[in-house]
Each structure stands twice: as structure tokens, then as C-alpha cells.
Amino acid sequence: SPSSDLKADLRDIVICNAQDFEVKNRTALIIHFPYRVWKTVTKIQGRLIRELEKKFSKKHVVFVAQRTILDKNFRRKGLKIRPRSRTLTSVHESVLEDIVGPTEIFGKRTRIG
């Protein structure tokens, strides 16, 4: 059955935190997962969101991976180089992709004002 498949997939997934976010007249439930389990979460994302939206009626459910941002003086933390995936810009773009997932982003506009 589909629910037992979902239960087997959920066995190795943990949640960092969850928070309610007010959007106009509805609330969105944002669930953060550790980055190391994000790949398995994206596989079952569609089914899991459907089940959670059934459980929490009138709430949108959004999944986001918990990522680390290293600031410019990262050498204080004892690191030689700062990986591109830990920069502020990269983390923000990844979070945007998490929010709109499983769809693809094919056009972006940057406005500085």
C-alpha cells in the first residue's frame, strides 16, 4: 500500500524545525530538513506534502533544506577555503529552489533598489 511505502521512506528522515508563517489569509507550514537527508526528502516530497496538507487543513506545506552560510571571515572557524555552496548568494538561491520545488525555475530577475 502507498502509506506503508511512505512509512518505509520516512524511516531515515529527521526534521530540524517547523514554523508557521502567515501569508495573506492563510498560514504556511515551513519544515526544515538537515541537508544530508535532503536528497531522500525530494524523492518523496510530492506524496509527503499531500499527506501533510490533508492532516493540517487550510495550511500550505513547504519543505526547505537547512543550509549553512559562512561569512567573509570564515577563517576564524578554522577553514582554509569557503566552498561556493556556503556563500550567502548560493544559499539564498538554493532556498528559493527548495520552496518552488519540485518545479524548475527558468527565468530570474534581479532588482536592486
PEBEL-V799581 format. One record per pair of residues at least 6 apart in sequence whose C-alpha atoms are under 6 Angstrom apart, sorted by the first residue. I is the first residue (numbers start at 1). J is the second residue. D is the distance in whole Angstrom. If there is no record, write none. Layout:
i j d
I J D
I J D
//
This chain:
i j d
15 33 5
16 32 5
16 33 5
17 32 5
18 30 6
18 31 4
19 29 6
19 30 5
20 28 6
20 29 5
21 27 6
21 28 5
27 59 5
28 59 5
28 60 4
28 61 6
29 60 6
29 61 5
30 62 5
30 63 6
31 63 5
32 64 5
32 65 5
32 66 6
33 65 5
33 66 6
34 65 6
34 66 5
35 65 5
35 66 6
64 98 5
68 86 6
69 86 5
69 87 6
69 88 6
70 86 6
//
